[in-house]
């Protein structure tokens, strides 16, 4: 596995953006591992929302729970497109990313366009906390086929 400090140290904003686009693009296709290599073993992942409405929502701690949250999301939804709009980096402390996603309910075929922001807190070149903000009520409605 690559050493994340070697990968991340000294990246320009453009290089960080390219890396993020690659990792998020792979995640959109179901490949979770490239992104998880950047997480600390005890990292916290927060998908704001109710787990009753969106099984992937809530707080997850550790890579295994984060994998499970992403798997739970993928059961109900397919990410048709994912695009990073902007990035603010105070590296290696924090990064904020705004994004757009086209999401489809696997059961009904209904689609929705979402916008959101990810806040990543870093320590020792590892993500220690990731919080994702977006319209979870819209996703919950999509999950219910509305």
Backbone as a chain_set.jsonl record, in Angstrom:
{"seq": "XXXXXXXXXXXXXXXXXXXXXXXXXXXXXXXXXXXXXXXXXXXXXXXXXXXXXXXXXXXXXXXXXXXXXXXXXXXXXXXXXXXXXXXXXXXXXXXXXXXXXXXXXXXXXXXXXXXXXXXXXXXXXXXXXXXXXXXXXXXXXXXXXX", "coords": {"N": [[0.849, -1.184, 0.0], [0.481, 2.257, -0.735], [2.324, 4.891, 0.808], [0.63, 7.363, 2.407], [1.55, 9.893, 3.164], [3.733, 10.307, 1.475], [2.367, 10.381, -0.953], [0.68, 12.631, -0.633], [2.118, 14.831, 0.41], [3.255, 18.008, -0.38], [1.646, 18.35, -2.633], [0.218, 20.237, -5.256], [-2.656, 22.432, -5.489], [-4.066, 21.768, -7.821], [-3.077, 19.206, -8.373], [-3.989, 17.861, -6.104], [-6.728, 18.109, -6.529], [-6.984, 16.559, -8.886], [-6.267, 14.034, -7.872], [-8.326, 13.708, -5.976], [-10.564, 13.688, -7.687], [-10.066, 11.329, -9.077], [-10.188, 9.396, -6.985], [-12.81, 9.829, -5.956], [-14.214, 9.307, -8.281], [-13.646, 6.586, -8.669], [-14.881, 5.589, -6.364], [-17.531, 6.181, -6.967], [-17.97, 4.25, -8.841], [-18.042, 2.048, -7.308], [-15.645, 1.142, -6.221], [-14.114, 1.026, -3.324], [-11.686, 0.921, -1.929], [-9.39, 2.552, -2.861], [-9.898, 5.144, -1.816], [-10.157, 4.6, 0.908], [-7.577, 4.031, 1.737], [-6.536, 6.41, 2.539], [-7.617, 6.943, 4.984], [-7.394, 7.134, 8.539], [-7.057, 4.38, 10.794], [-8.952, 4.515, 12.813], [-10.778, 6.368, 11.944], [-13.546, 8.699, 11.69], [-16.666, 8.738, 10.118], [-19.259, 10.684, 8.953], [-22.442, 10.768, 7.8], [-24.765, 12.967, 7.378], [-28.022, 12.7, 8.604], [-30.939, 10.553, 8.971], [-30.68, 7.2, 9.94], [-32.803, 5.518, 9.745], [-34.126, 6.414, 7.501], [-32.146, 6.552, 5.537], [-30.035, 4.017, 5.206], [-27.215, 4.204, 5.185], [-26.637, 6.482, 6.583], [-25.647, 8.45, 9.475], [-23.209, 7.993, 12.115], [-20.118, 6.495, 11.647], [-17.375, 4.527, 12.7], [-14.061, 3.759, 12.104], [-12.433, 1.833, 9.523], [-13.769, -0.541, 8.67], [-16.472, -0.123, 9.403], [-16.958, 2.156, 7.884], [-16.669, 1.173, 5.274], [-18.904, -0.512, 5.343], [-20.987, 1.371, 5.574], [-20.79, 2.65, 3.075], [-21.292, 0.438, 1.454], [-23.936, -0.114, 2.213], [-25.188, 2.161, 1.211], [-24.795, 1.76, -1.516], [-26.425, -0.438, -1.987], [-29.032, 0.521, -2.256], [-28.756, 2.644, -4.067], [-27.404, 3.866, -7.17], [-24.611, 5.56, -8.254], [-24.664, 7.657, -10.817], [-23.276, 9.753, -11.968], [-20.577, 11.778, -10.87], [-19.223, 14.739, -9.864], [-16.638, 16.907, -8.992], [-16.826, 20.171, -7.907], [-15.457, 22.292, -6.611], [-12.675, 23.027, -4.447], [-11.256, 23.519, -1.308], [-8.339, 23.823, 0.459], [-6.601, 23.408, 3.412], [-4.106, 22.201, 3.94], [-1.955, 20.157, 5.865], [-4.287, 20.0, 7.445], [-7.175, 20.501, 7.056], [-9.758, 19.931, 4.583], [-12.127, 20.996, 2.192], [-14.717, 20.112, 0.041], [-16.781, 20.812, -2.68], [-19.466, 19.349, -4.468], [-21.286, 17.643, -7.147], [-23.849, 15.282, -7.817], [-25.347, 12.691, -9.671], [-27.894, 10.576, -8.978], [-29.351, 7.351, -8.778], [-32.202, 5.437, -7.929], [-31.966, 2.096, -7.329], [-34.06, 0.276, -7.352], [-36.461, 1.518, -8.35], [-35.633, 3.061, -10.455], [-35.833, 5.781, -10.464], [-34.376, 9.047, -10.598], [-32.185, 11.591, -9.253], [-30.742, 14.827, -8.877], [-28.088, 15.945, -6.993], [-26.43, 18.24, -4.79], [-23.578, 18.818, -2.785], [-21.382, 19.028, 0.109], [-18.243, 18.028, 1.283], [-16.463, 17.69, 4.26], [-13.276, 17.264, 5.335], [-11.187, 16.301, 7.92], [-7.815, 16.21, 8.684], [-4.972, 14.377, 9.968], [-1.621, 13.783, 10.448], [-1.371, 13.15, 7.726], [-3.545, 11.524, 7.187], [-7.036, 10.892, 6.857], [-9.027, 11.765, 9.504], [-11.522, 12.468, 10.208], [-14.535, 12.62, 8.448], [-17.114, 14.405, 7.141], [-20.165, 14.431, 5.502], [-22.321, 16.548, 3.794], [-25.522, 16.984, 2.519], [-28.708, 17.08, 0.769], [-30.439, 15.084, 2.474], [-33.093, 14.424, 2.849], [-34.197, 14.53, 0.304], [-32.84, 12.377, -0.863], [-33.804, 10.323, 0.768], [-36.508, 10.394, 0.016], [-36.216, 9.602, -2.64], [-35.312, 7.04, -2.204], [-37.597, 5.892, -1.214], [-39.078, 5.852, -3.436], [-40.527, 8.069, -4.222]], "CA": [[0.0, 0.0, 0.0], [1.245, 3.491, -0.81], [2.403, 5.733, 1.989], [-0.179, 8.545, 2.081], [2.35, 11.108, 3.309], [4.493, 10.43, 0.229], [1.426, 10.759, -2.007], [0.021, 13.913, -0.411], [3.009, 15.929, 0.791], [3.723, 18.881, -1.441], [0.749, 18.423, -3.784], [-0.41, 21.511, -5.583], [-4.111, 22.359, -5.455], [-4.501, 21.068, -9.027], [-2.757, 17.789, -8.207], [-4.912, 17.341, -5.097], [-8.022, 18.016, -7.219], [-6.925, 15.399, -9.787], [-6.298, 12.851, -7.021], [-9.685, 13.606, -5.422], [-11.467, 13.279, -8.774], [-9.811, 9.913, -9.337], [-10.695, 8.604, -5.864], [-14.271, 9.93, -5.934], [-14.699, 8.607, -9.472], [-13.585, 5.144, -8.381], [-15.927, 5.298, -5.371], [-18.811, 6.219, -7.68], [-18.075, 2.981, -9.566], [-18.076, 0.962, -6.341], [-14.314, 0.779, -5.734], [-13.975, 1.736, -2.062], [-10.359, 0.829, -1.331], [-8.455, 3.658, -3.093], [-10.162, 6.226, -0.874], [-9.956, 4.158, 2.29], [-6.158, 4.03, 2.107], [-6.219, 7.713, 3.109], [-8.26, 7.05, 6.281], [-6.802, 6.541, 9.739], [-7.783, 3.158, 11.162], [-10.06, 4.862, 13.709], [-11.449, 7.547, 11.384], [-14.988, 8.85, 11.857], [-17.398, 9.131, 8.908], [-20.614, 11.123, 9.284], [-23.372, 11.119, 6.733], [-25.82, 13.626, 8.134], [-29.34, 12.191, 8.266], [-31.491, 9.47, 9.775], [-30.396, 5.855, 9.454], [-34.096, 4.905, 9.416], [-34.471, 6.833, 6.14], [-31.014, 6.214, 4.671], [-29.233, 3.098, 6.015], [-25.807, 4.596, 5.24], [-26.505, 7.706, 7.38], [-25.209, 8.336, 10.858], [-21.776, 8.036, 12.408], [-19.397, 5.218, 11.555], [-16.007, 4.668, 13.189], [-13.162, 2.718, 11.626], [-12.546, 1.512, 8.099], [-14.78, -1.576, 8.414], [-17.796, 0.503, 9.474], [-17.07, 3.075, 6.746], [-16.962, 0.286, 4.137], [-20.286, -0.961, 5.485], [-21.869, 2.507, 5.247], [-20.761, 2.81, 1.628], [-21.985, -0.727, 0.892], [-25.358, 0.093, 2.468], [-25.643, 3.177, 0.259], [-24.778, 1.157, -2.851], [-27.537, -1.386, -2.113], [-30.217, 1.256, -2.698], [-28.498, 3.682, -5.063], [-26.287, 3.832, -8.102], [-24.095, 6.883, -8.586], [-24.555, 7.722, -12.273], [-22.236, 10.731, -12.27], [-20.083, 12.495, -9.702], [-18.297, 15.773, -10.322], [-16.15, 17.844, -7.983], [-16.907, 21.548, -8.392], [-14.443, 23.173, -6.033], [-11.898, 22.452, -3.371], [-10.488, 24.428, -0.461], [-7.427, 22.973, 1.207], [-5.68, 23.933, 4.419], [-3.475, 20.913, 4.133], [-2.6, 18.866, 6.057], [-5.268, 20.06, 8.529], [-8.578, 20.397, 6.626], [-10.112, 20.178, 3.186], [-13.56, 21.084, 1.918], [-14.956, 19.862, -1.365], [-18.175, 20.871, -3.123], [-19.641, 18.337, -5.525], [-22.607, 17.353, -7.717], [-24.016, 13.856, -8.037], [-26.577, 12.163, -10.247], [-28.116, 9.368, -8.209], [-30.514, 6.589, -9.225], [-32.73, 4.386, -7.076], [-31.792, 0.823, -8.045], [-35.332, -0.436, -7.451], [-37.482, 2.198, -9.15], [-35.042, 3.757, -11.595], [-35.961, 7.234, -10.288], [-33.093, 9.718, -10.442], [-32.169, 12.899, -8.625], [-29.481, 15.564, -8.932], [-27.741, 16.442, -5.666], [-25.215, 19.012, -4.548], [-23.177, 18.652, -1.403], [-20.052, 19.439, 0.557], [-17.536, 17.117, 2.174], [-15.436, 18.305, 5.11], [-12.328, 16.252, 5.793], [-10.161, 16.734, 8.863], [-6.639, 15.37, 8.492], [-3.896, 14.348, 10.959], [-0.528, 12.915, 9.982], [-1.657, 12.773, 6.342], [-4.645, 10.565, 7.153], [-8.341, 11.447, 7.193], [-9.472, 11.312, 10.824], [-12.955, 12.739, 10.287], [-15.146, 13.031, 7.189], [-18.539, 14.683, 7.269], [-20.795, 14.713, 4.205], [-23.549, 17.322, 3.908], [-26.347, 17.117, 1.315], [-30.14, 17.021, 1.044], [-30.76, 13.683, 2.74], [-34.546, 14.218, 2.694], [-34.399, 14.24, -1.105], [-32.363, 11.007, -1.081], [-34.764, 9.433, 1.425], [-37.689, 10.331, -0.848], [-35.825, 8.788, -3.788], [-35.245, 5.651, -1.721], [-38.96, 5.416, -1.049], [-39.706, 5.838, -4.746], [-41.411, 9.234, -4.412]], "C": [[0.89, 1.24, 0.0], [1.225, 4.221, 0.513], [1.688, 7.048, 1.666], [0.599, 9.837, 2.238], [3.145, 11.356, 2.034], [3.591, 10.898, -0.907], [0.986, 12.205, -1.861], [0.962, 15.09, -0.173], [3.465, 16.714, -0.43], [2.842, 18.95, -2.674], [0.288, 19.86, -4.011], [-1.922, 21.328, -5.493], [-4.63, 21.549, -6.642], [-4.225, 19.57, -8.925], [-3.679, 17.133, -7.183], [-6.291, 17.135, -5.715], [-8.056, 16.79, -8.126], [-6.992, 14.094, -8.991], [-7.704, 12.642, -6.459], [-10.669, 13.146, -6.493], [-11.296, 11.795, -9.09], [-10.427, 9.048, -8.239], [-12.218, 8.634, -5.818], [-14.88, 9.228, -7.144], [-14.696, 7.103, -9.275], [-14.666, 4.746, -7.385], [-17.294, 5.277, -6.042], [-19.049, 4.921, -8.445], [-18.035, 1.781, -8.63], [-16.738, 0.538, -5.771], [-13.992, 1.62, -4.5], [-12.528, 1.853, -1.576], [-9.412, 1.993, -1.639], [-8.661, 4.833, -2.132], [-9.857, 5.841, 0.556], [-8.49, 4.124, 2.699], [-5.756, 5.345, 2.762], [-6.841, 7.919, 4.49], [-7.385, 6.467, 7.385], [-7.652, 5.332, 10.12], [-9.009, 3.455, 12.025], [-10.825, 6.093, 13.225], [-12.95, 7.507, 11.644], [-15.58, 9.352, 10.553], [-18.815, 9.479, 9.329], [-21.36, 11.452, 7.997], [-24.589, 11.663, 7.456], [-27.174, 13.1, 7.655], [-29.734, 11.041, 9.166], [-31.182, 8.122, 9.147], [-31.683, 5.103, 9.128], [-34.5, 5.225, 7.981], [-33.403, 6.448, 5.125], [-30.083, 5.311, 5.485], [-27.752, 3.476, 6.134], [-25.58, 5.8, 6.144], [-26.03, 7.398, 8.795], [-23.702, 8.388, 10.961], [-21.22, 6.628, 12.338], [-17.953, 5.475, 11.988], [-15.19, 3.471, 12.716], [-13.451, 2.324, 10.187], [-13.611, 0.461, 7.799], [-16.187, -0.99, 8.442], [-18.015, 1.474, 8.312], [-17.373, 2.278, 5.474], [-18.421, -0.147, 4.161], [-21.277, 0.152, 5.153], [-21.928, 2.695, 3.739], [-21.477, 1.651, 0.935], [-23.496, -0.567, 1.051], [-25.943, 1.12, 1.499], [-25.779, 2.561, -1.132], [-25.88, 0.125, -3.062], [-28.746, -0.688, -2.72], [-29.98, 2.146, -3.909], [-27.325, 3.359, -5.962], [-25.888, 5.269, -8.393], [-23.849, 6.895, -10.084], [-23.453, 8.67, -12.713], [-21.846, 11.432, -10.981], [-19.032, 13.469, -10.183], [-17.915, 16.681, -9.166], [-16.149, 19.235, -8.594], [-15.764, 22.408, -7.896], [-13.814, 22.502, -4.826], [-11.193, 23.573, -2.629], [-9.642, 23.553, 0.439], [-6.603, 23.814, 2.169], [-4.894, 22.714, 4.872], [-2.215, 21.05, 4.958], [-3.676, 18.85, 7.149], [-6.693, 19.784, 8.075], [-8.664, 20.484, 5.11], [-11.636, 20.163, 3.087], [-13.755, 20.931, 0.423], [-16.442, 20.012, -1.659], [-18.306, 19.98, -4.351], [-21.09, 18.294, -5.987], [-22.662, 15.867, -8.026], [-25.359, 13.592, -8.712], [-26.756, 10.774, -9.653], [-29.39, 8.68, -8.679], [-30.898, 5.548, -8.18], [-32.652, 3.085, -7.864], [-33.117, 0.085, -8.252], [-36.312, 0.198, -8.41], [-36.941, 2.83, -10.415], [-35.159, 5.269, -11.505], [-34.587, 7.845, -10.046], [-33.278, 11.085, -9.795], [-30.78, 13.51, -8.813], [-29.238, 16.181, -7.563], [-26.51, 17.325, -5.729], [-24.861, 18.837, -3.093], [-21.782, 19.159, -1.144], [-19.505, 18.344, 1.465], [-16.499, 17.914, 2.949], [-14.557, 17.189, 5.637], [-11.318, 16.889, 6.727], [-9.032, 15.706, 8.792], [-5.72, 15.444, 9.717], [-2.854, 13.354, 10.458], [-0.813, 12.321, 8.605], [-2.672, 11.639, 6.219], [-5.935, 11.296, 7.493], [-8.741, 10.876, 8.552], [-10.964, 11.572, 11.022], [-13.453, 13.234, 8.935], [-16.629, 13.217, 7.442], [-19.069, 15.078, 5.911], [-22.138, 15.384, 4.459], [-24.24, 17.365, 2.548], [-27.798, 16.955, 1.717], [-30.561, 15.563, 1.245], [-32.254, 13.409, 2.641], [-34.871, 13.887, 1.241], [-33.961, 12.812, -1.43], [-33.311, 10.0, -0.431], [-36.027, 9.286, 0.593], [-37.403, 9.477, -2.074], [-35.8, 7.316, -3.39], [-36.641, 5.053, -1.593], [-39.749, 5.447, -2.347], [-40.645, 7.007, -5.02], [-40.889, 10.147, -5.487]], "O": [[1.93, 1.266, 0.659], [0.239, 4.179, 1.248], [2.095, 7.767, 0.753], [0.337, 10.796, 1.512], [3.224, 12.49, 1.562], [4.0, 11.717, -1.73], [0.923, 12.936, -2.85], [0.635, 16.225, -0.519], [3.994, 16.15, -1.388], [3.239, 19.548, -3.675], [0.005, 20.594, -3.064], [-2.411, 20.2, -5.429], [-5.536, 20.731, -6.484], [-5.049, 18.756, -9.343], [-4.103, 15.992, -7.363], [-6.947, 16.124, -5.465], [-9.045, 16.058, -8.138], [-7.688, 13.159, -9.386], [-8.215, 11.522, -6.465], [-11.521, 12.299, -6.225], [-12.275, 11.091, -9.339], [-11.116, 8.072, -8.535], [-12.855, 7.593, -5.661], [-15.946, 8.622, -7.04], [-15.641, 6.42, -9.67], [-15.296, 3.698, -7.532], [-18.129, 4.434, -5.714], [-20.195, 4.533, -8.673], [-17.999, 0.636, -9.081], [-16.692, -0.344, -4.914], [-13.638, 2.793, -4.62], [-12.194, 2.808, -0.874], [-8.674, 2.402, -0.742], [-7.691, 5.445, -1.687], [-9.357, 6.655, 1.332], [-8.185, 4.181, 3.89], [-4.747, 5.401, 3.465], [-6.62, 8.959, 5.111], [-6.723, 5.446, 7.198], [-8.839, 5.279, 9.797], [-9.996, 2.723, 11.97], [-11.454, 6.783, 14.027], [-13.545, 6.441, 11.798], [-15.056, 10.287, 9.948], [-19.495, 8.684, 9.978], [-20.944, 12.309, 7.217], [-25.349, 10.914, 8.07], [-27.442, 13.059, 6.455], [-28.959, 10.609, 10.019], [-31.401, 7.926, 7.951], [-31.671, 4.164, 8.333], [-35.141, 4.41, 7.317], [-33.713, 6.065, 3.997], [-29.399, 5.806, 6.381], [-27.104, 3.093, 7.108], [-24.43, 6.118, 6.449], [-26.016, 6.249, 9.239], [-23.009, 8.776, 10.02], [-21.785, 5.691, 12.902], [-17.382, 6.519, 11.675], [-15.581, 2.32, 12.907], [-14.573, 2.466, 9.701], [-14.293, 0.556, 6.779], [-17.011, -1.327, 7.592], [-19.133, 1.599, 7.812], [-18.238, 2.667, 4.688], [-19.095, -0.15, 3.13], [-22.299, -0.101, 4.516], [-23.01, 2.881, 3.182], [-22.183, 1.854, -0.053], [-24.251, -0.855, 0.122], [-27.067, 0.96, 1.023], [-26.757, 2.811, -1.838], [-26.238, -0.161, -4.204], [-29.409, -1.239, -3.598], [-30.898, 2.38, -4.695], [-26.382, 2.673, -5.569], [-26.731, 6.097, -8.739], [-22.938, 6.228, -10.574], [-22.775, 8.425, -13.711], [-22.683, 11.653, -10.106], [-18.063, 13.078, -10.833], [-18.783, 17.167, -8.441], [-15.558, 19.464, -9.65], [-15.169, 23.165, -8.663], [-14.35, 21.546, -4.266], [-10.607, 24.466, -3.241], [-10.152, 22.651, 1.103], [-5.989, 24.807, 1.779], [-4.999, 22.261, 6.011], [-1.463, 22.003, 4.754], [-3.949, 17.795, 7.722], [-7.361, 18.921, 8.645], [-7.781, 21.026, 4.444], [-12.324, 19.426, 3.793], [-13.043, 21.546, -0.37], [-17.275, 19.415, -0.976], [-17.386, 19.87, -5.162], [-21.991, 18.82, -5.335], [-21.671, 15.264, -8.438], [-26.374, 14.195, -8.364], [-25.895, 9.906, -9.797], [-30.393, 9.341, -8.949], [-30.041, 4.867, -7.618], [-33.216, 2.987, -8.954], [-33.27, -0.651, -9.227], [-36.936, -0.502, -9.208], [-37.697, 3.107, -11.346], [-34.644, 5.978, -12.37], [-33.74, 7.252, -9.379], [-34.37, 11.653, -9.792], [-29.778, 12.799, -8.897], [-30.109, 16.872, -7.034], [-25.661, 17.174, -6.607], [-25.749, 18.719, -2.248], [-21.094, 19.65, -2.039], [-20.22, 17.806, 2.31], [-15.754, 18.71, 2.377], [-15.036, 16.276, 6.309], [-10.675, 17.882, 6.386], [-9.266, 14.498, 8.835], [-5.695, 16.455, 10.419], [-3.18, 12.225, 10.092], [-0.535, 11.15, 8.349], [-2.649, 10.883, 5.247], [-5.937, 12.212, 8.317], [-8.788, 9.659, 8.734], [-11.594, 10.974, 11.894], [-12.875, 14.148, 8.346], [-17.314, 12.302, 7.9], [-18.508, 15.945, 5.24], [-22.973, 14.887, 5.213], [-23.628, 17.734, 1.546], [-28.091, 16.716, 2.888], [-30.986, 14.895, 0.302], [-32.651, 12.274, 2.376], [-35.732, 13.048, 0.978], [-34.636, 12.115, -2.187], [-33.592, 8.949, -1.006], [-36.566, 8.186, 0.47], [-38.262, 8.706, -2.503], [-36.222, 6.451, -4.158], [-36.844, 3.862, -1.832], [-40.934, 5.115, -2.373], [-41.463, 6.95, -5.938], [-41.504, 11.173, -5.778]]}, "num_chains": 1, "name": "protein.A"}
